[in-house]
């Protein structure tokens, strides 16, 4: 990366012309006052790199058995606490890497990054510097492809809370597993930055690699930004916005930092060195809506990476299942939803990612390819309430490509019927057998509770009298009994079964 300085400016005609052209600087200053970025980007190029931190799906911290949301001995820096790597987090990181066609490492190890800040009580962060879990790849976004450099598994820091009397540390989040994905520099506008973060968040959710709880810090980003006149190979010094924690904040922080950066370059009252600035770390205040300077940026050698003596060389697992032929990228979604697919349909996709997961776990030759079946999937996403809950269970019960086609064909050829559902369900023999066992158990359990459990019988009477809320109690009791017996709860089939059973009970009483 070539950084422009007062000493190198003579070798860069684009930067020399920028400082010499008063009319251009006046045009840029007027556009900056209006926040007219379209005009600004005609003359200047934003050069942006992203460090995206995805919270990996796991029940515990990355290096300890402490549950996420609680402070453990290791997180608090207690002497004698030794790390033990969580394999689930590593597998989630591998899934994300496979989805962006990255080069997977065969082995990896961890290092200690000197971290002189109180949000990590140990005084270092366990991360990966020379041995990332994967490298390369690209993230497909609505605006195009963002090239990726590397991804490293690391532990999160404590959250820093600002108070009038100083700072306070909350160690509940410290040690949570993160995947830091570092992009290559690209020409990214504010809109592209926000789209990129949304795309990564959605893709990780669809893969099941994250819980995606943004409010709990499971998607954070550091935005590295520079400017240069169009056509130049030299960048202004890098400014880094640390710890951006939401999509809206990313857009606001980017907008303000870029404005500050350009304003400094346009300020002719300052000496050239001051206008070019220094490498700086910024924070963003949501209260003021502005970025503020935290510190001068540290260089890599100041962090002093050292091998972690308690974690040796670790074999990187292979991606589970297929090679993600149906990764939920824009191209893939357009292939099943049509070219008119827009970002507004993402929520529908997320709501029904369990169904789309069928296609994601199958090889291309096994997936249903008939146009009518694909159009049915699209229709289901757009009309989630138009089909009975049994439809979704039928799709989930389809354990192979032929039975999946049969289940979808019921919807294509309609109308929907119980007989057609039974036929589609029978094709998934394993789950059908499980449900048959659960149904037999439920029949006996229902009769026994009706005869001996007064609270259960009273809840049935409430449902029959029109108090629909009582059915939640009945469902909970039966699902708990199924779990205790080691049988699948299958809630989406339990609901219609229970409604039918209550109706049968009413009919029996009325006939007697």
C-alpha atoms as one frame of an Amber mdcrd trajectory, in Angstrom:
protein
   0.000   0.000   0.000   1.551   3.277  -1.134   1.000   6.095   1.350   1.247
   9.679   0.159   3.599  11.881   2.193   5.045  15.362   1.841   8.253  13.710
   0.582   6.583  11.562  -2.108   4.011  14.052  -3.388   6.335  15.310  -6.127
   6.321  11.817  -7.630   2.536  11.674  -7.764   1.027  14.013 -10.381  -2.582
  13.290  -9.351  -1.976  14.459  -5.767   0.054  17.474  -6.953  -2.791  18.442
  -9.273  -5.301  17.998  -6.439  -3.507  20.501  -4.169  -2.848  22.902  -7.048
  -6.349  22.935  -8.584  -8.274  25.527  -6.573 -11.445  25.147  -8.671 -11.583
  21.394  -8.021 -11.050  21.884  -4.296 -13.812  24.512  -4.236 -16.173  22.119
  -6.027 -15.342  19.371  -3.541 -15.812  21.713  -0.556 -19.269  22.742  -1.787
 -20.232  19.117  -2.398 -18.959  18.206   1.078 -21.153  20.885   2.680 -24.164
  19.273   0.957 -22.907  15.734   1.614 -23.140  15.271  -2.145 -21.073  12.102
  -2.328 -21.954  11.423  -5.964 -20.093  14.577  -6.981 -17.230  13.884  -4.587
 -16.699  10.373  -5.962 -16.370  11.781  -9.482 -13.085  13.354  -8.378 -11.977
  11.252  -5.401 -11.888   7.502  -4.817 -12.736   5.927  -1.439 -10.291   3.139
  -0.654 -11.776   0.932   2.060 -10.861  -2.306   3.812 -13.159  -4.106   6.256
 -12.366  -6.217   9.293 -15.632  -8.042   9.975 -16.094  -9.890  13.268 -18.751
 -12.600  13.237 -19.811 -14.174  16.533 -19.602 -17.945  16.030 -22.404 -20.235
  17.174 -21.355 -22.032  20.340 -22.724 -22.778  23.802 -19.504 -21.801  25.553
 -16.577 -19.406  25.346 -13.879 -20.063  22.763 -11.241 -21.355  25.193 -13.232
 -22.331  28.281 -16.364 -24.187  29.329 -17.883 -21.014  30.773 -21.285 -20.339
  29.166 -21.533 -17.361  26.864 -22.922 -14.449  28.832 -20.983 -15.300  31.985
 -17.497 -14.305  33.102 -15.156 -17.279  33.555 -11.817 -17.751  35.298  -9.897
 -17.608  32.027 -11.669 -14.438  30.861 -10.804 -12.671  34.110  -7.119 -13.530
  33.824  -6.950 -15.801  36.871  -3.585 -17.602  37.235  -3.605 -21.299  36.383
  -6.659 -21.178  34.065  -5.730 -23.095  30.903  -7.430 -22.763  27.487  -9.299
 -25.587  25.755 -10.447 -24.868  22.189 -14.177 -25.237  21.394 -14.530 -27.460
  18.310 -18.040 -26.216  17.416 -16.750 -22.690  16.885 -13.981 -23.985  14.601
 -16.494 -25.935  12.516 -18.649 -22.818  12.102 -15.592 -20.875  10.916 -14.867
 -23.616   8.379 -18.457 -23.457   7.080 -18.165 -19.742   6.425 -14.843 -20.258
   4.648 -16.277 -22.970   2.417 -19.192 -20.701   1.497 -16.852 -17.987   0.141
 -14.614 -20.482  -1.728 -11.648 -19.763   0.542  -8.431 -21.775   0.757  -8.747
 -23.863   3.897  -5.691 -24.440   6.076  -4.924 -28.056   6.995  -3.440 -27.111
  10.363  -3.431 -23.937  12.442  -2.124 -22.611  15.731  -2.883 -19.668  17.988
  -0.822 -16.722  19.151  -0.967 -14.215  21.971  -1.394 -10.629  20.846  -0.092
  -8.161  23.425  -3.130  -6.152  24.344  -2.462  -3.351  26.832  -6.072  -2.377
  27.464  -8.325  -3.335  30.404 -11.034  -5.008  28.294  -8.847  -8.156  28.263
  -7.758  -8.853  31.824  -5.064 -11.340  30.731  -3.112  -8.566  29.009  -3.232
 -10.391  25.662  -5.734 -11.652  23.120  -5.544 -15.236  21.852  -5.838 -14.979
  18.079  -4.200 -16.081  14.816  -1.585 -14.025  13.017   0.655 -16.279  10.945
  -1.708 -19.271  10.721  -5.281 -18.196   9.804  -8.002 -20.840   9.562  -8.596
 -19.879   5.921  -7.432 -17.325   3.379  -8.584 -15.884   0.065 -12.087 -16.223
  -1.296 -14.661 -13.568  -2.096 -17.977 -12.425  -0.689 -20.702 -11.939  -3.255
 -22.780  -8.822  -2.561 -25.498  -6.969  -4.432 -22.943  -4.491  -5.750 -20.394
  -7.140  -6.820 -17.625  -9.262  -5.272 -15.501  -8.223  -2.305 -12.094  -9.980
  -2.324 -11.113 -11.451   1.033  -7.582 -11.791   2.403  -7.836 -14.020   5.467
  -9.952 -15.098   8.411  -8.783 -15.806  11.927 -10.497 -17.307  14.936 -10.090
 -15.251  18.073 -11.681 -14.406  21.404 -13.848 -11.356  21.986 -12.930  -8.665
  24.496 -15.035  -7.344  27.360 -17.493  -4.577  26.575 -16.467  -1.100  27.685
 -19.213   1.006  29.224 -18.733   4.753  29.455 -20.027   6.450  32.591 -19.752
   9.952  33.960 -17.255   8.742  36.556 -15.113   6.793  34.071 -15.164   3.400
  32.350 -16.607   0.092  33.500 -15.905  -3.351  32.049 -18.508  -6.063  31.495
 -16.745  -9.414  31.133 -19.873 -11.414  30.204 -18.891 -11.209  26.533 -15.129
 -11.627  27.019 -13.808 -14.854  25.513 -16.786 -15.403  23.180 -15.721 -17.005
  19.848 -15.261 -14.659  16.908 -14.283 -15.089  13.283 -12.453 -11.993  12.038
 -12.673 -11.743   8.253 -10.271  -9.274   6.657 -11.089  -7.948   3.201  -8.760
  -6.570   0.574  -9.041  -2.854  -0.140 -11.779  -1.908  -2.593 -13.674   1.140
  -3.784 -16.508   1.051  -1.262 -19.059   3.768  -0.711 -21.208   4.060   2.405
 -23.994   2.098   0.708 -21.607  -0.671  -0.318 -20.165  -0.966   3.175 -23.637
  -1.405   4.683 -24.678  -3.880   1.950 -21.512  -5.918   2.530 -22.074  -6.192
   6.277 -25.725  -7.162   5.741 -24.719  -9.820   3.211 -22.164 -11.410   5.539
 -24.648 -11.361   8.420 -27.384 -13.023   6.344 -25.067 -15.594   4.812 -23.632
 -16.635   8.194 -27.201 -16.905   9.536 -28.329 -19.072   6.642 -25.327 -21.330
   7.124 -26.148 -21.685  10.827 -22.649 -20.422  11.719 -23.876 -17.595  13.958
 -26.857 -16.658  16.075 -26.632 -13.228  14.487 -27.610 -11.244  17.593 -26.270
  -7.855  16.624 -27.416  -6.292  19.888 -25.079  -8.712  21.704 -22.063  -7.792
  19.584 -22.201 -10.823  17.260 -21.473  -8.704  14.213 -18.949  -5.919  14.637
 -16.665  -4.289  12.118 -13.589  -2.117  11.915 -13.689   0.152   8.869 -10.318
   1.176   7.431 -10.639   4.078   5.031  -8.413   6.239   2.859  -8.884   8.676
  -0.005  -7.028   9.323  -3.233  -7.614  11.378  -6.373  -8.975   9.234  -9.161
  -6.155   7.684 -11.166  -3.580   7.833  -8.368  -1.799   4.817  -6.924  -1.075
   6.595  -3.634  -3.493   6.609  -0.692  -3.939   9.047   2.143  -2.957   7.717
   5.577  -5.349   5.073   6.902  -8.010   5.933   9.450  -9.634   3.034  11.263
 -13.098   3.237  12.845 -13.124   0.672  15.660 -15.971  -1.487  16.940 -18.875
  -0.465  14.691 -21.761  -2.505  16.068 -24.734  -2.089  13.717 -25.590  -1.498
  10.067 -26.956   1.979  10.731 -23.917   2.918  12.798 -21.608   1.690  10.022
 -23.211   4.067   7.535 -23.163   7.034   9.911 -19.565   6.423  11.020 -18.332
   5.965   7.450 -20.084   9.162   6.333 -18.651  11.261   9.155 -15.101   9.858
   8.978 -14.912  10.379   5.223 -16.207  13.935   5.648 -13.584  14.664   8.313
 -10.858  13.113   6.168 -11.770  15.147   3.087 -12.247  18.333   5.095  -8.705
  17.977   6.427  -7.313  17.526   2.916  -9.175  20.613   1.698  -8.048  22.881
   4.568  -5.458  25.107   2.870  -4.679  26.923   6.140  -2.823  23.860   7.438
   0.699  22.745   6.491   0.904  19.848   4.047   1.915  17.264   6.689  -1.125
  18.148   8.816  -3.470  17.928   5.813  -2.153  14.501   4.886  -2.567  13.430
   8.515  -1.381  10.400  10.465  -2.614   6.822  10.754  -5.360   7.170  13.365
  -7.790   4.983  15.305 -11.277   6.460  15.626 -14.287   5.720  17.759 -17.870
   6.628  16.953 -20.287   8.294  19.366 -23.915   7.415  18.722 -24.952  10.332
  20.936 -23.234  12.978  18.819 -23.321  11.020  15.540 -19.642  11.834  14.991
 -16.285  10.070  15.008 -13.637  11.051  17.547  -9.909  10.340  17.759  -8.983
   7.544  20.159  -5.247   7.253  19.563  -2.536   7.243  16.947  -2.639   3.872
  15.233  -0.203   1.248  16.476   2.049  -0.559  14.030   2.007  -4.349  13.828
   5.340  -4.882  15.599   4.049  -3.023  18.670   1.532  -5.786  19.336   4.299
  -8.392  19.842   2.668 -11.624  18.692   3.979 -14.689  20.540   3.001 -18.359
  20.074   0.475 -19.534  22.665   2.307 -22.173  24.737  -0.926 -23.827  25.924
  -2.392 -24.504  22.457  -0.317 -26.548  20.056  -0.801 -27.264  16.366  -4.462
 -28.027  15.610  -5.882 -29.902  12.649  -8.517 -27.932  10.742 -11.668 -30.042
  10.179 -13.210 -30.394   6.760 -16.514 -28.722   5.916 -19.505 -30.815   6.951
 -21.649 -32.233   4.140 -21.398 -31.095   0.550 -19.178 -28.364  -0.821 -21.939
 -25.776  -0.497 -23.069 -25.873  -4.116 -26.126 -23.904  -2.985 -24.503 -21.283
  -0.814 -27.098 -18.524  -0.287 -25.333 -15.906  -2.396 -27.128 -13.436  -4.646
 -26.391 -15.577  -7.709 -27.815 -18.679  -6.043 -30.943 -16.902  -4.837 -31.527
 -15.390  -8.257 -31.225 -18.867  -9.768 -34.175 -20.089  -7.705 -36.120 -16.855
  -7.257 -35.558 -15.257 -10.635 -33.622 -12.210 -11.741 -36.101  -9.932  -9.984
 -34.752 -11.033  -6.593 -34.058  -8.007  -4.390 -32.668  -7.486  -0.924 -36.206
  -6.972   0.401 -36.786 -10.702  -0.007 -33.925 -11.594   2.303 -36.207 -11.582
   5.354 -38.458 -14.151   3.725 -35.411 -16.267   2.969 -34.237 -16.006   6.572
 -37.682 -16.933   7.875 -37.607 -20.134   5.857 -33.925 -20.971   5.887 -34.736
 -24.455   7.240 -36.481 -25.273   3.976 -33.754 -23.742   1.832 -31.264 -25.772
   3.849 -32.489 -28.863   2.013 -31.099 -27.514  -1.200 -27.945 -26.317   0.529
 -27.128 -29.813   1.773 -27.595 -31.648  -1.525 -25.353 -32.080  -4.515 -26.472
 -30.214  -7.663 -27.469 -33.449  -9.418 -29.829 -34.395  -6.571 -31.659 -31.090
  -6.262 -35.063 -30.721  -7.951 -34.489 -28.811 -11.155 -37.979 -28.636 -12.676
 -39.005 -25.021 -13.173 -42.371 -25.649 -11.515 -40.706 -26.905  -8.347 -38.353
 -23.950  -8.165 -41.249 -21.560  -8.681 -43.063 -23.295  -5.826 -40.153 -22.637
  -3.473 -40.277 -18.980  -4.502 -44.024 -18.843  -3.967 -43.683 -20.368  -0.503
 -41.154 -17.721   0.511 -43.421 -14.937  -0.701 -46.594 -16.393   0.845 -45.427
 -17.981   4.122 -48.911 -18.018   5.653 -50.787 -19.320   2.631 -49.845 -22.958
   3.196 -50.661 -25.073   6.279 -47.945 -25.723   8.831 -48.029 -29.350   7.682
 -46.521 -28.221   4.368 -43.304 -27.182   6.047 -43.164 -30.435   7.992 -43.665
 -32.388   4.779 -40.703 -30.625   3.231 -38.536 -31.221   6.286 -39.615 -34.869
   6.370 -38.296 -35.368   2.827 -34.952 -36.997   3.485 -33.877 -37.527  -0.133
 -34.269 -35.825  -3.501 -37.168 -38.000  -4.840 -39.265 -37.516  -1.717 -38.496
 -33.798  -1.704 -39.808 -33.605  -5.251 -42.907 -35.528  -4.217 -43.610 -33.168
  -1.335 -43.207 -30.104  -3.538 -45.283 -31.693  -6.281 -48.234 -31.802  -3.872
 -48.114 -28.018  -3.827 -47.470 -27.632  -7.551 -50.417 -29.762  -8.622 -52.703
 -28.948  -5.637 -55.128 -28.601  -4.132 -53.650 -29.435  -0.772 -55.154 -32.489
   0.913 -54.432 -34.663   3.934 -54.104 -37.706   1.663 -51.480 -35.973  -0.477
 -49.628 -34.940   2.649 -49.660 -38.503   4.006 -48.246 -39.778   0.737 -45.452
 -37.177   0.722 -44.677 -37.828   4.363 -44.382 -41.596   3.880 -41.474 -41.096
   1.521 -39.290 -39.981   4.386 -39.155 -43.319   6.125 -36.882 -42.469   9.036
 -38.783 -39.414  10.240 -42.078 -41.122   9.443 -41.134 -43.958  11.783 -40.099
 -41.452  14.462 -43.407 -39.627  14.167 -45.339 -42.919  14.265 -43.603 -43.789
  17.556 -44.307 -40.333  18.918 -47.967 -40.531  17.876 -48.464 -43.886  19.580
 -46.904 -42.521  22.760 -49.009 -39.346  22.584 -52.255 -41.301  22.231 -51.542
 -43.208  25.444 -50.186 -40.123  27.241 -53.219 -38.041  26.256 -55.705 -40.632
  27.550 -53.800 -41.086  30.798 -53.480 -37.372  31.538 -57.106 -36.742  30.617
 -58.202 -39.360  33.138 -55.749 -38.591  35.973 -54.453 -35.013  35.638 -57.155
 -32.530  36.648 -55.159 -29.508  35.417 -54.676 -31.132  32.001 -58.382 -31.963
  31.747 -59.325 -28.408  32.800 -57.062 -26.957  30.064 -58.831 -29.116  27.461
 -62.199 -27.768  28.629 -60.875 -24.203  28.303 -59.790 -24.846  24.712 -63.160
 -26.392  23.915 -64.919 -23.346  25.360 -62.971 -21.006  23.080 -59.969 -20.023
  25.265 -57.224 -20.711  22.712 -54.348 -19.719  25.035 -54.781 -22.886  27.061
 -53.512 -24.986  24.159 -50.003 -23.704  24.889 -50.065 -25.464  28.271 -51.199
 -28.733  26.652 -48.487 -28.533  24.014 -45.828 -27.874  26.637 -46.899 -30.850
  28.714 -46.903 -33.231  25.756 -43.625 -31.951  24.309 -42.009 -32.362  27.720
 -43.289 -35.941  27.928 -41.913 -36.693  24.448 -38.521 -35.301  25.404 -38.459
 -37.303  28.622 -39.219 -40.433  26.622 -36.428 -39.654  24.154 -38.853 -39.070
  21.285 -38.805 -36.106  18.852 -41.110 -33.227  19.861 -41.964 -32.316  16.233
 -43.922 -29.264  17.311 -45.262 -28.404  13.862 -46.978 -31.802  13.586 -47.959
 -31.821  17.251 -50.155 -28.734  16.836 -52.605 -30.157  14.250 -52.547 -33.562
  15.995 -53.471 -31.993  19.328 -56.252 -29.915  17.767 -57.680 -33.049  16.145
 -57.395 -35.013  19.414 -59.221 -32.305  21.396 -61.960 -32.239  18.757 -62.304
 -36.020  18.959 -62.639 -35.766  22.744 -65.427 -33.182  22.355 -67.228 -35.337
  19.770 -67.041 -38.399  22.028 -68.544 -36.483  24.979 -71.339 -35.041  22.850
 -72.262 -38.460  21.424 -72.466 -40.010  24.890
